[in-house]
Amino acid sequence: MKLDLTPGAALTLGLAVWLCAPRELAALALAAAAHEAGHLLALRLCRARLRRVRVTAFGPELDWRGALTDAQTLLCVGGGPLLGLVWAIFACALGGETLLLSGALSLLLTAFNLLPVPPLDGGRLLALRRGEAAARRVGRALSPALLAAGAWLLWCVHAPGLLLAGAWLTVRSWGR
């Protein structure tokens, strides 16, 4: 398996370390690890072979080898959000500051990832069910709305996360 770390990933990690407290970083790392473990577990169950993990500014992208049926692909794409939801429930049930935060972040990550905008998991699921063209149209319609919502959040509460994600998704949606 090949691991690619992009400069954007290093920048994102550096910003996270600079801006976040260790507890927040640990909570986010647990939530992200649960999500990616869901994808990896599903790939393993389907006997797909992981070829490459490319870590970008917005997280890992998994590239696998092996012929999968539509149902198996659905499982592999949906495995991340599914295990993210399971982790959120488990972490919140256990309690404690870091686990509660991780559970909340996992719910947020799961909800965001299920948006029907490529290249998010929700966009990939939509493409599986309705085709690439439909997923591209939905992505082009929703990504500017996310950008606008992010601008509003930045203005109101000085939180740039959704603005950055909306900008990234808009560029990805319209750049194809």
N, CA, C and O of each residue as an XYZ file, in Angstrom:
704
protein
N       0.839     -1.176      0.000
C       0.000      0.000      0.000
C       0.889      1.246      0.000
O       1.910      1.311      0.685
N       0.470      2.212     -0.778
C       1.212      3.456     -0.890
C       0.502      4.539     -0.061
O      -0.725      4.632     -0.076
N       1.270      5.340      0.647
C       0.734      6.447      1.433
C       1.257      7.753      0.860
O       2.467      7.968      0.794
N       0.345      8.627      0.444
C       0.707      9.951     -0.060
C       0.202     11.007      0.909
O      -0.981     11.031      1.249
N       1.082     11.862      1.345
C       0.722     12.978      2.214
C       0.909     14.258      1.408
O       2.029     14.599      1.026
N      -0.182     14.959      1.152
C      -0.094     16.180      0.355
C       0.349     17.354      1.222
O       0.213     17.307      2.444
N       0.874     18.398      0.605
C       1.235     19.596      1.377
C       0.028     20.190      2.111
O       0.169     20.720      3.213
N      -1.143     20.103      1.504
C      -2.347     20.617      2.159
C      -2.656     19.872      3.447
O      -3.127     20.469      4.416
N      -2.393     18.568      3.461
C      -2.620     17.780      4.673
C      -1.678     18.223      5.780
O      -2.084     18.357      6.934
N      -0.427     18.448      5.429
C       0.544     18.910      6.426
C       0.149     20.283      6.967
O       0.277     20.543      8.163
N      -0.329     21.155      6.090
C      -0.785     22.480      6.512
C      -1.990     22.378      7.445
O      -2.044     23.059      8.469
N      -2.956     21.528      7.091
C      -4.142     21.349      7.931
C      -3.757     20.806      9.302
O      -4.257     21.275     10.325
N      -2.875     19.827      9.317
C      -2.435     19.263     10.595
C      -1.709     20.314     11.430
O      -1.932     20.417     12.637
N      -0.845     21.090     10.789
C      -0.143     22.152     11.507
C      -1.100     23.181     12.089
O      -0.941     23.606     13.234
N      -2.088     23.579     11.309
C      -3.094     24.533     11.805
C      -3.889     23.945     12.962
O      -4.170     24.634     13.943
N      -4.250     22.668     12.847
C      -5.011     22.027     13.918
C      -4.211     21.985     15.210
O      -4.745     22.257     16.286
N      -2.936     21.645     15.105
C      -2.087     21.598     16.301
C      -1.937     22.992     16.905
O      -1.916     23.148     18.126
N      -1.835     23.997     16.048
C      -1.665     25.371     16.521
C      -2.946     25.930     17.145
O      -2.893     26.632     18.155
N      -4.100     25.614     16.538
C      -5.358     26.226     16.962
C      -6.130     25.443     18.016
O      -6.935     26.026     18.742
N      -5.904     24.144     18.116
C      -6.732     23.306     18.986
C      -5.979     22.874     20.240
O      -4.758     22.719     20.242
N      -6.740     22.689     21.285
C      -6.189     22.128     22.519
C      -5.960     20.631     22.308
O      -6.610     20.026     21.455
N      -5.053     20.027     23.066
C      -4.790     18.587     22.909
C      -6.055     17.726     23.047
O      -6.214     16.744     22.322
N      -6.940     18.085     23.961
C      -8.188     17.327     24.142
C      -9.041     17.379     22.883
O      -9.632     16.375     22.485
N      -9.105     18.551     22.257
C      -9.887     18.701     21.029
C      -9.267     17.894     19.889
O      -9.978     17.256     19.112
N      -7.944     17.927     19.796
C      -7.262     17.142     18.764
C      -7.503     15.650     18.965
O      -7.752     14.925     18.001
N      -7.430     15.190     20.203
C      -7.665     13.775     20.491
C      -9.095     13.385     20.130
O      -9.324     12.323     19.552
N     -10.052     14.239     20.468
C     -11.455     13.954     20.160
C     -11.679     13.886     18.657
O     -12.376     12.995     18.171
N     -11.099     14.814     17.926
C     -11.234     14.826     16.470
C     -10.540     13.616     15.848
O     -11.075     13.000     14.927
N      -9.355     13.275     16.346
C      -8.629     12.121     15.816
C      -9.419     10.830     16.022
O      -9.458      9.982     15.130
N     -10.046     10.674     17.183
C     -10.859      9.484     17.438
C     -12.056      9.414     16.487
O     -12.370      8.348     15.956
N     -12.718     10.550     16.276
C     -13.876     10.585     15.374
C     -13.458     10.256     13.941
O     -14.115      9.463     13.266
N     -12.375     10.860     13.483
C     -11.899     10.603     12.120
C     -11.423      9.165     11.967
O     -11.665      8.537     10.936
N     -10.749      8.639     12.985
C     -10.264      7.254     12.930
C     -11.429      6.269     12.852
O     -11.359      5.277     12.127
N     -12.492      6.540     13.594
C     -13.670      5.661     13.536
C     -14.259      5.660     12.130
O     -14.608      4.604     11.603
N     -14.369      6.830     11.525
C     -14.916      6.942     10.173
C     -14.072      6.145      9.178
O     -14.603      5.338      8.415
N     -12.776      6.369      9.189
C     -11.898      5.680      8.239
C     -11.840      4.184      8.525
O     -11.730      3.383      7.597
N     -11.912      3.798      9.796
C     -11.924      2.376     10.145
C     -13.163      1.697      9.562
O     -13.107      0.527      9.183
N     -14.268      2.415      9.490
C     -15.469      1.854      8.878
C     -15.252      1.534      7.414
O     -15.655      0.472      6.940
N     -14.616      2.451      6.690
C     -14.297      2.178      5.282
C     -13.349      0.976      5.166
O     -13.566      0.079      4.351
N     -12.299      0.973      5.991
C     -11.302     -0.097      5.921
C     -11.895     -1.457      6.269
O     -11.583     -2.456      5.622
N     -12.746     -1.497      7.288
C     -13.395     -2.745      7.680
C     -14.285     -3.272      6.547
O     -14.278     -4.467      6.253
N     -15.043     -2.382      5.919
C     -15.911     -2.795      4.814
C     -15.076     -3.294      3.632
O     -15.430     -4.291      3.003
N     -13.985     -2.617      3.333
C     -13.104     -3.069      2.251
C     -12.560     -4.465      2.554
O     -12.483     -5.324      1.676
N     -12.192     -4.665      3.800
C     -11.667     -5.983      4.216
C     -12.737     -7.056      4.083
O     -12.458     -8.152      3.596
N     -13.967     -6.750      4.513
C     -15.069     -7.709      4.405
C     -15.357     -8.072      2.953
O     -15.733     -9.206      2.656
N     -15.184     -7.122      2.062
C     -15.450     -7.346      0.637
C     -14.230     -7.882     -0.105
O     -14.267     -8.075     -1.320
N     -13.162     -8.118      0.628
C     -11.908     -8.645      0.074
C     -11.284     -7.736     -0.984
O     -10.617     -8.202     -1.907
N     -11.509     -6.456     -0.836
C     -10.851     -5.486     -1.711
C      -9.478     -5.196     -1.119
O      -9.273     -5.292      0.091
N      -8.567     -4.849     -1.973
C      -7.201     -4.581     -1.508
C      -6.920     -3.087     -1.582
O      -7.104     -2.463     -2.627
N      -6.479     -2.528     -0.486
C      -6.170     -1.108     -0.426
C      -4.877     -0.851     -1.187
O      -3.824     -1.393     -0.850
N      -4.971     -0.010     -2.224
C      -3.786      0.313     -3.033
C      -3.068      1.540     -2.514
O      -1.840      1.569     -2.436
N      -3.844      2.559     -2.159
C      -3.221      3.827     -1.794
C      -4.119      4.588     -0.833
O      -5.345      4.554     -0.942
N      -3.493      5.266      0.099
C      -4.173      6.225      0.965
C      -3.535      7.575      0.668
O      -2.336      7.769      0.867
N      -4.340      8.483      0.197
C      -3.862      9.836     -0.106
C      -4.478     10.770      0.927
O      -5.697     10.937      0.967
N      -3.652     11.372      1.751
C      -4.142     12.262      2.794
C      -4.043     13.692      2.269
O      -2.958     14.185      1.960
N      -5.204     14.345      2.175
C      -5.279     15.701      1.663
C      -5.639     16.655      2.797
O      -5.766     16.246      3.951
N      -5.799     17.906      2.461
C      -6.177     18.909      3.461
C      -7.539     18.601      4.080
O      -7.834     19.052      5.186
N      -8.370     17.832      3.368
C      -9.716     17.541      3.859
C      -9.889     16.093      4.284
O     -11.013     15.620      4.451
N      -8.768     15.383      4.462
C      -8.845     14.031      4.986
C      -8.349     12.988      4.014
O      -7.942     13.304      2.896
N      -8.385     11.735      4.451
C      -7.880     10.646      3.624
C      -8.808     10.304      2.452
O     -10.030     10.416      2.550
N      -8.202      9.894      1.362
C      -8.923      9.346      0.216
C      -8.361      7.950     -0.002
O      -7.153      7.779     -0.168
N      -9.242      6.947     -0.001
C      -8.819      5.562     -0.138
C      -8.997      5.102     -1.576
O     -10.033      5.345     -2.195
N      -7.994      4.446     -2.092
C      -8.045      3.895     -3.440
C      -7.843      2.391     -3.303
O      -6.828      1.942     -2.771
N      -8.818      1.606     -3.786
C      -8.714      0.169     -3.619
C      -8.728     -0.555     -4.949
O      -9.114     -0.009     -5.983
N      -8.291     -1.807     -4.887
C      -8.216     -2.676     -6.052
C      -9.150     -3.854     -5.794
O      -9.257     -4.344     -4.670
N      -9.808     -4.289     -6.828
C     -10.699     -5.440     -6.727
C     -12.049     -5.100     -7.326
O     -12.550     -3.984     -7.191
N     -12.619     -6.081     -7.985
C     -13.938     -5.890     -8.592
C     -15.002     -6.060     -7.511
O     -15.132     -7.129     -6.914
N     -15.750     -5.005     -7.273
C     -16.807     -5.044     -6.273
C     -18.163     -4.927     -6.949
O     -18.315     -4.214     -7.941
N     -19.133     -5.625     -6.409
C     -20.497     -5.461     -6.887
C     -21.009     -4.094     -6.422
O     -20.376     -3.446     -5.588
N     -22.131     -3.664     -6.948
C     -22.714     -2.398     -6.494
C     -23.020     -2.452     -5.000
O     -22.812     -1.472     -4.285
N     -23.513     -3.591     -4.534
C     -23.831     -3.724     -3.104
C     -22.569     -3.623     -2.252
O     -22.585     -3.000     -1.191
N     -21.481     -4.229     -2.709
C     -20.221     -4.151     -1.965
C     -19.669     -2.729     -1.978
O     -19.155     -2.250     -0.966
N     -19.774     -2.058     -3.115
C     -19.305     -0.672     -3.188
C     -20.127      0.198     -2.250
O     -19.586      1.065     -1.564
N     -21.435     -0.036     -2.221
C     -22.321      0.693     -1.303
C     -21.881      0.482      0.141
O     -21.851      1.427      0.930
N     -21.542     -0.749      0.485
C     -21.070     -1.065      1.834
C     -19.744     -0.367      2.132
O     -19.560      0.184      3.218
N     -18.823     -0.389      1.171
C     -17.509      0.217      1.394
C     -17.589      1.733      1.526
O     -16.886      2.323      2.346
N     -18.439      2.362      0.727
C     -18.606      3.813      0.816
C     -19.374      4.181      2.088
O     -19.022      5.138      2.778
N     -20.413      3.424      2.389
C     -21.243      3.728      3.562
C     -20.652      3.265      4.878
O     -21.139      3.644      5.943
N     -19.604      2.447      4.821
C     -19.002      1.933      6.051
C     -18.431      3.014      6.943
O     -18.491      2.898      8.167
N     -17.878      4.065      6.354
C     -17.309      5.160      7.146
C     -18.362      5.902      7.952
O     -18.238      6.016      9.171
N     -19.406      6.413      7.282
C     -20.462      7.083      8.040
C     -21.157      6.163      9.046
O     -21.530      6.599     10.135
N     -21.328      4.894      8.680
C     -21.998      3.962      9.594
C     -21.192      3.760     10.866
O     -21.740      3.858     11.963
N     -19.891      3.478     10.738
C     -19.079      3.288     11.940
C     -18.891      4.613     12.686
O     -18.743      4.621     13.908
N     -18.897      5.730     11.955
C     -18.854      7.032     12.617
C     -20.064      7.249     13.510
O     -19.939      7.789     14.609
N     -21.231      6.833     13.044
C     -22.450      6.941     13.850
C     -22.389      6.009     15.050
O     -22.756      6.394     16.160
N     -21.927      4.788     14.830
C     -21.782      3.834     15.942
C     -20.810      4.392     16.983
O     -21.070      4.309     18.183
N     -19.684      4.962     16.521
C     -18.718      5.551     17.444
C     -19.351      6.699     18.228
O     -19.140      6.817     19.435
N     -20.115      7.532     17.557
C     -20.746      8.669     18.237
C     -21.642      8.188     19.378
O     -21.603      8.739     20.478
N     -22.433      7.177     19.116
C     -23.327      6.631     20.152
C     -22.518      6.026     21.293
O     -22.806      6.274     22.464
N     -21.514      5.239     20.951
C     -20.667      4.577     21.946
C     -19.915      5.596     22.799
O     -19.894      5.492     24.025
N     -19.298      6.584     22.145
C     -18.510      7.588     22.869
C     -19.396      8.398     23.806
O     -19.013      8.677     24.942
N     -20.577      8.773     23.333
C     -21.486      9.555     24.180
C     -22.024      8.714     25.334
O     -22.248      9.237     26.425
N     -22.234      7.414     25.108
C     -22.710      6.537     26.176
C     -21.646      6.362     27.259
O     -21.968      6.271     28.444
N     -20.386      6.314     26.849
C     -19.306      6.176     27.830
C     -19.121      7.442     28.648
O     -18.816      7.379     29.839
N     -19.306      8.596     28.009
C     -19.189      9.868     28.703
C     -17.748     10.296     28.917
O     -16.811      9.669     28.422
N     -17.599     11.355     29.649
C     -16.286     11.963     29.833
C     -16.113     13.068     28.805
O     -16.647     12.985     27.699
N     -15.373     14.094     29.166
C     -15.248     15.278     28.307
C     -14.760     14.965     26.902
O     -15.384     15.371     25.921
N     -13.661     14.255     26.799
C     -13.065     13.989     25.490
C     -13.954     13.084     24.651
O     -14.117     13.314     23.453
N     -14.532     12.053     25.269
C     -15.388     11.142     24.511
C     -16.690     11.806     24.082
O     -17.171     11.561     22.976
N     -17.264     12.638     24.934
C     -18.477     13.364     24.535
C     -18.181     14.290     23.350
O     -18.967     14.371     22.406
N     -17.055     14.975     23.407
C     -16.671     15.837     22.301
C     -16.417     15.012     21.042
O     -16.822     15.404     19.947
N     -15.753     13.877     21.196
C     -15.494     13.015     20.047
C     -16.797     12.499     19.446
O     -16.940     12.439     18.225
N     -17.738     12.131     20.295
C     -19.040     11.681     19.807
C     -19.760     12.780     19.035
O     -20.332     12.530     17.974
N     -19.728     13.995     19.572
C     -20.365     15.121     18.881
C     -19.665     15.410     17.552
O     -20.327     15.645     16.541
N     -18.345     15.395     17.553
C     -17.598     15.623     16.311
C     -17.851     14.507     15.303
O     -17.914     14.758     14.100
N     -17.995     13.280     15.787
C     -18.284     12.161     14.906
C     -19.660     12.320     14.255
O     -19.827     12.029     13.070
N     -20.632     12.778     15.022
C     -21.962     13.049     14.435
C     -21.870     14.141     13.379
O     -22.474     14.034     12.311
N     -21.124     15.178     13.675
C     -20.948     16.277     12.725
C     -20.230     15.794     11.467
O     -20.650     16.106     10.353
N     -19.160     15.042     11.638
C     -18.420     14.488     10.511
C     -19.304     13.563      9.669
O     -19.265     13.612      8.440
N     -20.099     12.725     10.333
C     -20.992     11.807      9.629
C     -22.035     12.579      8.832
O     -22.268     12.285      7.660
N     -22.660     13.563      9.463
C     -23.680     14.354      8.761
C     -23.081     15.085      7.563
O     -23.665     15.093      6.480
N     -21.923     15.694      7.757
C     -21.282     16.404      6.656
C     -20.920     15.445      5.527
O     -21.151     15.742      4.354
N     -20.350     14.288      5.888
C     -19.922     13.329      4.879
C     -21.082     12.724      4.112
O     -20.890     12.232      3.000
N     -22.267     12.746      4.669
C     -23.434     12.197      3.974
C     -24.121     13.210      3.061
O     -25.100     12.875      2.394
N     -23.621     14.439      3.024
C     -24.178     15.396      2.065
C     -23.981     14.852      0.658
O     -22.909     14.334      0.344
N     -24.996     14.960     -0.194
C     -24.907     14.359     -1.532
C     -24.077     15.188     -2.511
O     -24.544     15.547     -3.592
N     -22.851     15.483     -2.118
C     -21.947     16.292     -2.933
C     -20.660     15.498     -3.149
O     -19.962     15.189     -2.183
N     -20.332     15.162     -4.403
C     -19.039     14.516     -4.640
C     -17.909     15.461     -4.253
O     -18.041     16.660     -4.500
N     -16.842     15.016     -3.682
C     -16.384     13.651     -3.474
C     -16.728     13.083     -2.103
O     -16.151     12.075     -1.695
N     -17.657     13.709     -1.385
C     -18.049     13.186     -0.075
C     -18.721     11.830     -0.236
O     -19.150     11.468     -1.332
N     -18.812     11.084      0.858
C     -19.430      9.760      0.802
C     -20.877      9.837      0.309
O     -21.322      8.974     -0.448
N     -21.601     10.853      0.731
C     -22.981     11.011      0.266
C     -23.059     11.220     -1.237
O     -23.972     10.710     -1.886
N     -22.117     11.961     -1.794
C     -22.063     12.159     -3.239
C     -21.723     10.871     -3.964
O     -22.242     10.605     -5.048
N     -20.857     10.077     -3.369
C     -20.509      8.787     -3.973
C     -21.681      7.819     -3.898
O     -21.910      7.040     -4.824
N     -22.427      7.869     -2.790
C     -23.618      7.020     -2.677
C     -24.676      7.444     -3.694
O     -25.317      6.595     -4.315
N     -24.861      8.751     -3.865
C     -25.810      9.251     -4.859
C     -25.395      8.822     -6.260
O     -26.241      8.425     -7.061
N     -24.107      8.896     -6.561
C     -23.617      8.481     -7.882
C     -23.879      6.994     -8.115
O     -24.200      6.587     -9.232
N     -23.743      6.189     -7.074
C     -24.028      4.759     -7.210
C     -25.494      4.497     -7.525
O     -25.815      3.604     -8.310
N     -26.377      5.270     -6.917
C     -27.821      5.048     -7.070
C     -28.404      5.745     -8.294
O     -29.278      5.191     -8.960
N     -27.929      6.960     -8.602
C     -28.547      7.767     -9.665
C     -27.613      8.125    -10.814
O     -28.045      8.705    -11.810
N     -26.345      7.782    -10.679
C     -25.387      8.050    -11.747
C     -24.529      9.269    -11.458
O     -24.890     10.144    -10.671
N     -23.377      9.297    -12.123
C     -22.408     10.382    -11.937
C     -22.975     11.740    -12.327
O     -22.717     12.734    -11.648
N     -23.738     11.797    -13.404
C     -24.270     13.079    -13.871
C     -25.218     13.684    -12.838
O     -25.167     14.886    -12.578
N     -26.067     12.873    -12.260
C     -26.996     13.367    -11.237
C     -26.231     13.855    -10.012
O     -26.551     14.903     -9.452
N     -25.219     13.094     -9.595
C     -24.422     13.498     -8.437
C     -23.703     14.809     -8.716
O     -23.605     15.661     -7.833
N     -23.204     14.977     -9.925
C     -22.513     16.222    -10.294
C     -23.493     17.403    -10.263
O     -23.144     18.478     -9.776
N     -24.706     17.212    -10.775
C     -25.709     18.296    -10.757
C     -26.070     18.693     -9.333
O     -26.149     19.879     -9.014
N     -26.289     17.703     -8.484
C     -26.630     17.989     -7.086
C     -25.462     18.689     -6.395
O     -25.662     19.643     -5.643
N     -24.242     18.212     -6.651
C     -23.061     18.842     -6.062
C     -22.919     20.289     -6.483
O     -22.581     21.149     -5.670
N     -23.178     20.561     -7.754
C     -23.077     21.940     -8.243
C     -24.166     22.830     -7.663
O     -23.977     24.041     -7.548
N     -25.286     22.255     -7.302
C     -26.357     23.045     -6.692
C     -26.114     23.269     -5.195
O     -26.360     24.360     -4.682
N     -25.633     22.240     -4.501
C     -25.488     22.340     -3.042
C     -24.197     23.005     -2.575
O     -24.197     23.683     -1.548
N     -23.107     22.827     -3.301
C     -21.836     23.356     -2.810
C     -21.834     24.874     -2.664
O     -21.266     25.365     -1.689
N     -22.437     25.659     -3.578
C     -22.493     27.104     -3.328
C     -23.350     27.458     -2.106
O     -23.088     28.448     -1.422
N     -24.375     26.640     -1.838
C     -25.191     26.872     -0.641
C     -24.364     26.641      0.622
O     -24.508     27.374      1.600
N     -23.507     25.635      0.604
C     -22.604     25.395      1.740
C     -21.612     26.538      1.889
O     -21.287     26.947      3.003
N     -21.139     27.044      0.774
C     -20.226     28.187      0.790
C     -20.912     29.405      1.418
O     -20.320     30.098      2.245
N     -22.154     29.658      1.022
C     -22.902     30.787      1.581
C     -23.174     30.585      3.077
O     -23.044     31.519      3.867
N     -23.552     29.357      3.458
C     -23.787     29.076      4.879
C     -22.491     29.251      5.670
O     -22.506     29.743      6.798
N     -21.375     28.846      5.072
C     -20.078     29.023      5.727
C     -19.724     30.490      5.901
O     -19.174     30.879      6.931
N     -20.037     31.312      4.893
C     -19.779     32.759      5.003
C     -20.627     33.349      6.133
O     -20.155     34.193      6.895
N     -21.869     32.905      6.235
C     -22.758     33.396      7.296
C     -22.212     32.995      8.672
O     -22.187     33.812      9.592
N     -21.772     31.731      8.812
C     -21.201     31.294     10.096
C     -19.927     32.059     10.434
O     -19.687     32.393     11.594
N     -19.124     32.331      9.432
C     -17.908     33.102      9.673
C     -18.273     34.493     10.187
O     -17.648     34.991     11.123
N     -19.258     35.107      9.593
C     -19.694     36.437      9.993
C     -20.279     36.431     11.402
O     -19.973     37.313     12.206
N     -21.122     35.437     11.706
C     -21.840     35.414     12.989
C     -21.001     34.915     14.163
O     -21.022     35.512     15.240
N     -20.274     33.842     13.964
C     -19.571     33.230     15.100
C     -18.081     33.041     14.856
O     -17.396     32.387     15.643
N     -17.581     33.611     13.772
C     -16.149     33.561     13.462
C     -15.620     32.129     13.340
O     -14.495     31.840     13.748
N     -16.451     31.226     12.770
C     -16.054     29.836     12.552
C     -15.852     29.615     11.051
O     -16.825     29.611     10.296
N     -14.609     29.434     10.610
C     -14.334     29.345      9.171
C     -14.482     27.958      8.561
O     -14.360     27.820      7.344
N     -14.739     26.930      9.354
C     -14.716     25.556      8.853
C     -15.645     25.296      7.684
O     -15.214     24.764      6.662
N     -16.913     25.663      7.816
C     -17.867     25.394      6.745
C     -17.579     26.243      5.515
O     -17.814     25.803      4.389
N     -17.075     27.447      5.717
C     -16.696     28.292      4.577
C     -15.589     27.611      3.773
O     -15.659     27.554      2.545
N     -14.575     27.097      4.456
C     -13.479     26.408      3.768
C     -13.971     25.141      3.078
O     -13.602     24.868      1.936
N     -14.806     24.365      3.776
C     -15.342     23.142      3.180
C     -16.229     23.468      1.987
O     -16.163     22.790      0.962
N     -17.059     24.500      2.110
C     -17.917     24.913      0.997
C     -17.110     25.375     -0.200
O     -17.458     25.080     -1.343
N     -16.026     26.103      0.061
C     -15.163     26.553     -1.033
C     -14.510     25.360     -1.717
O     -14.464     25.290     -2.945
N     -14.012     24.432     -0.931
C     -13.385     23.227     -1.485
C     -14.379     22.436     -2.339
O     -14.057     22.024     -3.454
N     -15.586     22.228     -1.809
C     -16.583     21.461     -2.562
C     -17.051     22.184     -3.807
O     -17.326     21.550     -4.825
N     -17.146     23.518     -3.739
C     -17.539     24.291     -4.916
C     -16.487     24.167     -6.010
O     -16.811     23.954     -7.178
N     -15.235     24.301     -5.622
C     -14.153     24.158     -6.617
C     -14.161     22.750     -7.201
O     -14.023     22.588     -8.413
N     -14.322     21.729     -6.360
C     -14.349     20.343     -6.838
C     -15.560     20.099     -7.749
O     -15.441     19.416     -8.766
N     -16.717     20.653     -7.389
C     -17.938     20.418     -8.162
C     -17.900     21.106     -9.515
O     -18.309     20.523    -10.519
N     -17.415     22.333     -9.552
C     -17.419     23.100    -10.797
C     -16.162     22.900    -11.604
O     -16.115     23.284    -12.772
N     -15.131     22.303    -11.010
C     -13.882     22.101    -11.715
C     -13.865     20.892    -12.628
O     -12.874     20.644    -13.316
N     -14.943     20.144    -12.640
C     -14.980     18.919    -13.467
C     -15.612     19.164    -14.795
O     -15.721     18.244    -15.606
